[in-house]
Amino acid sequence: MRVSREQAAENRERVVQEASRLFREHGFDGIGVAELMKQAGLTHGAFYGQFGSKDALMAEASARALADSLSYWKRRVAAAGEDGLTSIVNKYLSPAHRDHPGRGCAFAALGAEAHRRNPAVRQAMSAGLLPLVDELARLLPDSPGADRRQQALAAFSAMVGALVLARAVDDAALSEEILRATAASITAGATPAQPER
């Protein structure tokens, strides 16, 4: 049975959204096309009508996850006002983010795998990184002689690394200590906010 263009577009959107979540939860190799399509409520055969390969879907799903992160950051900053940096950092370095990778940052969930993927995945990650770094740079407090882009790159690298470490250890207290220490380091000098739980 043929589906309309509108239905095909909706199906594709559903697959990209599910893939974005499932890849972050299970890794690129942790879920196959058949299971992914089942989770999206579609048949395995429908996949190849929408995507050329799993690699193509990995790139599109990564780009989507990073675009969604940027949109979320912008909404959060708008709601927090002058407290934007602290709001972003505390939410990113929260136990909730640590415990739910499928709803979180693609870099913390998939960054270690991306270098083994095809160039399209790495390109999507590169393109998604820059707007996030620009948003952080805009939020960082002014420091005489400081390069805000360099500070933002360092801050985001610390955030991603801290989240990866916090997920890797089996000691809950140490995991939370990693998150708190990194958040405090990045937000030193910013308007204080209460840590997220």
C-alpha positions in Angstrom: 0.0 0.0 0.0 1.4 3.4 -1.0 1.6 6.1 1.6 1.1 9.8 0.9 4.0 12.2 0.9 2.8 13.6 4.1 2.6 10.2 5.7 6.1 9.3 4.4 7.5 12.6 5.9 5.8 11.8 9.2 7.2 8.3 9.2 10.7 9.5 8.4 10.5 12.1 11.2 9.4 9.4 13.6 12.3 7.1 12.6 14.9 10.0 13.0 13.5 10.9 16.4 13.5 7.3 17.6 17.0 6.7 16.2 18.2 9.8 17.9 17.0 8.5 21.3 17.9 4.9 20.8 21.4 5.5 19.5 22.1 7.7 22.6 20.7 5.0 24.9 22.4 1.9 23.3 25.2 3.2 21.0 25.4 3.1 17.3 26.0 -0.7 17.3 23.7 -1.4 20.2 20.5 -1.3 18.2 19.8 -2.8 14.7 17.6 -1.5 12.0 14.9 -4.0 12.6 14.5 -3.1 16.3 14.8 0.6 15.6 12.0 0.4 13.0 9.9 -1.7 15.4 10.3 1.0 18.1 9.2 3.6 15.5 6.1 1.5 14.7 7.2 0.7 11.2 8.3 -2.4 9.3 11.9 -3.2 8.6 11.3 -2.9 4.9 10.2 0.7 5.2 13.7 1.7 6.3 15.3 1.4 2.9 12.5 3.5 1.3 13.5 6.3 3.7 17.2 6.0 4.2 20.1 4.8 2.1 21.9 3.0 5.0 22.1 2.8 8.7 25.2 5.1 8.4 23.0 7.8 6.8 20.5 7.5 9.6 23.2 7.7 12.2 24.4 11.0 10.8 20.9 12.4 10.5 19.9 11.2 14.0 23.1 12.7 15.5 22.4 16.1 13.8 18.9 16.0 15.1 20.0 15.2 18.7 22.5 18.1 18.6 19.9 20.6 17.1 17.4 19.5 19.8 20.1 20.2 22.5 20.7 23.7 21.1 17.0 24.4 21.0 16.7 23.2 24.6 19.6 25.3 25.7 18.2 28.4 24.1 14.8 27.9 25.8 16.5 27.2 29.1 18.6 30.4 28.8 15.6 32.5 27.9 13.8 31.3 31.0 16.8 31.8 33.3 17.8 35.3 32.1 21.1 36.4 33.6 21.5 33.0 35.2 21.7 31.2 31.8 25.2 29.7 32.1 24.6 28.3 35.6 21.2 26.9 34.5 22.7 25.2 31.4 25.7 23.8 33.3 23.7 22.6 36.3 21.1 20.8 34.1 23.8 19.3 31.9 25.8 18.1 34.9 22.8 16.7 36.8 22.0 13.2 38.0 18.9 13.2 35.7 21.0 13.9 32.6 23.5 11.3 33.7 20.8 8.7 34.2 18.9 9.3 30.9 21.4 9.3 28.0 18.6 8.8 25.5 17.2 12.3 26.3 20.6 13.9 26.6 23.7 15.1 24.9 24.9 13.2 21.8 28.5 14.0 22.6 28.4 12.4 26.0 26.5 9.4 24.7 28.1 8.9 21.3 31.3 11.0 21.1 33.6 8.0 21.8 32.1 6.1 19.0 31.9 8.9 16.4 35.5 8.7 15.3 34.9 5.1 14.1 32.0 6.1 11.9 31.7 7.3 8.4 32.6 10.9 7.5 28.9 12.0 7.5 28.5 11.1 11.2 31.7 13.0 12.1 30.5 15.9 10.0 27.2 16.0 11.8 28.9 16.0 15.1 31.3 18.8 14.0 28.4 20.9 12.7 26.4 20.4 15.9 29.3 21.3 18.2 29.9 24.8 16.9 26.4 26.3 17.7 26.6 24.8 21.3 30.1 26.3 21.8 28.8 29.6 20.5 25.9 29.6 22.9 28.2 28.8 25.8 30.7 31.5 24.7 27.8 34.0 24.7 26.9 33.1 28.3 30.4 33.1 29.8 31.3 36.1 32.0 33.7 38.6 30.5 37.3 38.1 31.5 40.0 40.6 30.4 42.2 39.2 27.7 40.2 35.9 27.6 39.2 34.3 24.3 35.5 33.3 25.0 35.5 30.7 22.2 38.5 29.0 23.8 36.9 29.2 27.2 33.6 27.7 25.8 35.4 24.9 24.1 37.2 24.0 27.4 34.0 24.3 29.4 32.0 22.1 27.0 34.8 19.6 26.9 34.8 19.5 30.7 31.0 19.1 30.8 31.1 16.1 28.3 34.0 14.5 30.0 32.5 14.9 33.5 29.2 13.3 32.3 31.1 10.4 30.7 33.1 9.8 33.9 30.0 10.1 36.1 28.3 7.5 34.0 31.3 5.2 34.0 31.9 4.9 37.8 30.0 2.5 40.0 30.2 4.7 43.1 27.1 7.0 43.3 28.8 9.4 45.7 31.8 9.8 43.4 29.6 10.2 40.4 27.8 13.1 42.0 31.0 14.6 43.2 32.4 14.6 39.6 29.2 16.4 38.4 29.3 19.0 41.3 33.0 19.7 41.0 32.9 20.3 37.3 29.8 22.5 37.6 31.4 24.5 40.3 34.6 24.9 38.2 32.7 26.1 35.1 30.3 28.4 36.9 32.8 30.1 39.2 32.1 33.8 38.8 28.7 33.3 37.2 25.4 34.1 38.9 24.7 31.3 41.3 21.8 28.9 40.9 20.6 25.9 42.7 22.0 22.5 41.3 19.4 20.4 39.5 18.4 17.0 40.7 
